């Protein structure tokens, strides 16, 4: 019997994620969206690719949650994108309400699942889903660090003209302008990046990584990235379904690790069948710790705004 993964939200990120997960071939997929016929149409299109892809895995679309019952993993991409003239708080509170509503249905139909929020602002939405679900922290974690790290690795590989497979890097902190790429852990085939690239060039690539999402938004004119985000989500889902014990950066609820308590921030974790099975706490330099605390403070600001809205 195949496992089941639900993707909530049939926009660019959600639909591309559903397509990638279905293409793995060993798990059935349910694509959920409030827009009538949209998830049904997209999932039928994907299902009709199955003979070509060589998979018997099923994918269906739904406007409700009954079909999602018993899902092992639920990916939440549902939410609105920031529009011109919309304040950060408007985006935050609208997506807070959307993810709260989604979480209520997810918990009802799949009480034993692992939830992976992807909706922006990412860290605040993970915090909201974690609190709304009542799940233990190992079963709610967000995707951001894998994407940010992939961007950093891509830029390094391009600069050095080497395979991306040989570039190892790690990005911590919130999914925003104050993310923390750990340069001293970055290497190419085991060779520290400092041996291969001038510090000024590394700093330039760090800045480009921080603005990676914005760079794509600017180029597209409408919409935002979805190919790389969906690939990152799929890697995390696969780590859970196949119990891979992958060490990856993820947005996790911290209970004192890295000096942060009661907040969801991007850190190194071990992902397996139990979800976020371990936070890997590494010793940071004073500069790195300060940067991570600053990143966490930005997340805390958003959480405070949500808490105030919930109290009203």
WOVENGI-V718195 format. One record per residue. N is the residue number from 1. RES is the residue in one letter. PSI is psi in degrees with one decimal (none if undefined). NEAR is the number of other C-alpha atoms within 8 Angstrom. Layout:
# WOVENGI-V718195
n = (N/N)
res = (RES/RES)
psi = (PSI/PSI)
near = (NEAR/NEAR)
This chain:
# WOVENGI-V718195
n = (1/2/3/4/5/6/7/8/9/10/11/12/13/14/15/16/17/18/19/20/21/22/23/24/25/26/27/28/29/30/31/32/33/34/35/36/37/38/39/40/41/42/43/44/45/46/47/48/49/50/51/52/53/54/55/56/57/58/59/60/61/62/63/64/65/66/67/68/69/70/71/72/73/74/75/76/77/78/79/80/81/82/83/84/85/86/87/88/89/90/91/92/93/94/95/96/97/98/99/100/101/102/103/104/105/106/107/108/109/110/111/112/113/114/115/116/117/118/119/120/121/122/123/124/125/126/127/128/129/130/131/132/133/134/135/136/137/138/139/140/141/142/143/144/145/146/147/148/149/150/151/152/153/154/155/156/157/158/159/160/161/162/163/164/165/166/167/168/169/170/171/172/173/174/175/176/177/178/179/180/181/182/183/184/185/186/187/188/189/190/191/192/193/194/195/196/197/198/199/200/201/202/203/204/205/206/207/208/209/210/211/212/213/214/215/216/217/218/219/220/221/222/223/224/225/226/227/228/229/230/231/232/233/234/235/236/237/238/239/240/241/242/243/244/245/246/247/248/249/250/251/252/253/254/255/256/257/258/259/260/261/262/263/264/265/266/267/268/269/270/271/272/273/274/275/276/277/278/279/280/281/282/283/284/285/286/287/288/289/290/291/292/293/294/295/296/297/298/299/300/301/302/303/304/305/306/307/308/309/310/311/312)
res = (X/X/X/X/X/X/X/X/X/X/X/X/X/X/X/X/X/X/X/X/X/X/X/X/X/X/X/X/X/X/X/X/X/X/X/X/X/X/X/X/X/X/X/X/X/X/X/X/X/X/X/X/X/X/X/X/X/X/X/X/X/X/X/X/X/X/X/X/X/X/X/X/X/X/X/X/X/X/X/X/X/X/X/X/X/X/X/X/X/X/X/X/X/X/X/X/X/X/X/X/X/X/X/X/X/X/X/X/X/X/X/X/X/X/X/X/X/X/X/X/X/X/X/X/X/X/X/X/X/X/X/X/X/X/X/X/X/X/X/X/X/X/X/X/X/X/X/X/X/X/X/X/X/X/X/X/X/X/X/X/X/X/X/X/X/X/X/X/X/X/X/X/X/X/X/X/X/X/X/X/X/X/X/X/X/X/X/X/X/X/X/X/X/X/X/X/X/X/X/X/X/X/X/X/X/X/X/X/X/X/X/X/X/X/X/X/X/X/X/X/X/X/X/X/X/X/X/X/X/X/X/X/X/X/X/X/X/X/X/X/X/X/X/X/X/X/X/X/X/X/X/X/X/X/X/X/X/X/X/X/X/X/X/X/X/X/X/X/X/X/X/X/X/X/X/X/X/X/X/X/X/X/X/X/X/X/X/X/X/X/X/X/X/X/X/X/X/X/X/X/X/X/X/X/X/X/X/X/X/X/X/X)
psi = (128.0/153.1/172.4/132.7/132.6/136.7/119.4/119.8/115.2/29.2/-162.7/-48.1/-47.9/-47.2/-41.2/-36.4/-46.5/-41.5/-44.2/-42.6/-41.8/-38.7/-17.2/-34.1/-8.6/8.7/140.4/155.3/139.5/126.0/119.9/138.0/152.0/-20.6/121.0/131.3/-15.9/-53.8/-31.1/-43.7/-45.0/-40.9/-34.6/-41.6/-43.5/-41.7/-37.0/-9.2/-11.6/-43.6/-33.6/-39.8/-20.9/42.4/144.7/5.6/144.7/150.9/130.1/156.5/150.6/150.2/-2.0/-172.1/-2.5/-39.8/-16.4/-7.0/133.9/19.0/140.6/-40.4/138.1/121.6/125.1/110.1/-5.2/141.5/172.1/154.8/154.3/128.9/160.5/133.5/-7.4/131.7/160.8/-37.9/-37.5/-46.0/-47.1/-51.5/-33.8/-47.1/-26.5/-46.2/-40.3/-48.6/-29.8/-44.4/-43.5/-45.4/-39.0/-43.9/-39.1/-46.6/-37.3/-44.8/-22.8/69.2/-14.6/10.7/171.6/130.2/132.1/94.8/143.1/-10.1/141.8/154.1/121.7/-56.8/-40.3/-37.1/-36.0/-43.8/-44.5/-45.6/-40.2/-48.1/-39.2/-31.6/-33.5/7.5/156.2/158.4/-23.2/-14.4/6.3/115.2/152.7/158.2/124.6/-51.6/-35.4/-40.8/-48.7/-41.1/-39.9/-39.8/-45.7/-44.6/-39.7/-46.4/-38.3/-46.0/-40.1/-43.0/-39.5/-6.7/51.1/168.7/137.0/-25.7/-25.1/-2.9/121.7/134.7/169.8/129.6/126.0/179.1/-169.3/159.3/78.7/-165.2/-18.5/25.1/159.6/89.4/126.2/93.1/-36.5/-15.7/1.0/129.2/161.6/109.5/33.3/-7.6/123.7/141.3/-28.8/-21.5/-14.4/-15.1/140.5/148.9/-38.4/-39.2/-40.4/-46.2/-37.9/-41.9/-32.5/-45.3/-39.7/-37.4/-44.3/-33.6/17.8/-44.1/-41.9/-34.9/-40.9/-40.7/-43.0/-40.9/-38.8/-27.3/-41.1/135.1/-173.6/-176.6/145.0/-22.4/-52.9/-43.3/-42.5/-34.0/-40.1/-42.6/-45.5/-38.7/-40.6/-41.5/-43.6/-36.9/-34.9/-51.0/-35.5/7.9/51.5/-18.1/40.8/139.8/109.9/155.3/134.9/156.9/111.2/154.6/121.3/143.4/54.9/-16.4/143.8/21.8/16.5/132.4/130.2/27.9/145.5/117.9/154.5/122.3/166.0/132.7/166.5/122.0/129.7/-160.9/-27.1/7.7/-132.1/90.4/-21.6/138.7/124.3/97.7/116.1/155.2/122.0/153.6/161.2/-38.2/-42.7/-41.1/-41.8/-42.7/-41.3/-41.1/-39.0/-40.3/-42.8/-36.4/-37.0/-39.7/-42.2/-37.2/-44.3/-40.6/-39.2/-40.6/-42.7/-45.3/-38.2/-42.7/-38.8/-30.9/-20.0/none)
near = (2/7/10/13/14/13/17/14/14/16/7/7/13/16/13/11/13/12/9/11/11/14/9/7/11/9/13/13/15/15/19/15/15/7/7/7/9/10/16/11/9/11/12/11/8/10/10/7/8/12/8/5/7/7/9/7/12/9/13/12/16/13/11/8/11/6/7/13/8/10/12/12/12/14/12/15/13/13/11/7/7/8/5/4/4/8/7/7/7/8/12/12/10/10/13/11/8/10/15/11/8/10/11/10/9/12/11/7/11/12/8/7/12/10/11/13/15/13/12/11/8/14/15/12/15/17/12/11/13/14/8/9/9/6/8/7/10/10/12/17/16/13/15/13/16/12/11/13/12/8/10/12/12/9/10/11/12/8/6/6/6/7/7/9/5/8/13/11/13/12/15/15/13/16/13/6/6/11/13/12/10/11/9/7/9/12/11/10/7/5/8/11/11/8/6/7/8/7/7/6/8/10/8/8/11/10/8/8/11/12/9/10/9/7/8/10/12/7/6/8/6/5/7/8/10/9/8/8/10/13/10/11/10/11/8/10/9/10/14/14/11/8/11/11/10/8/8/10/14/15/16/15/12/11/8/8/9/7/5/11/8/8/13/13/15/16/15/12/13/13/18/15/11/10/11/15/10/8/10/8/8/5/4/7/6/6/7/10/10/8/10/12/9/9/13/13/8/9/14/9/8/10/10/8/9/11/8/8/8/6/5/4)
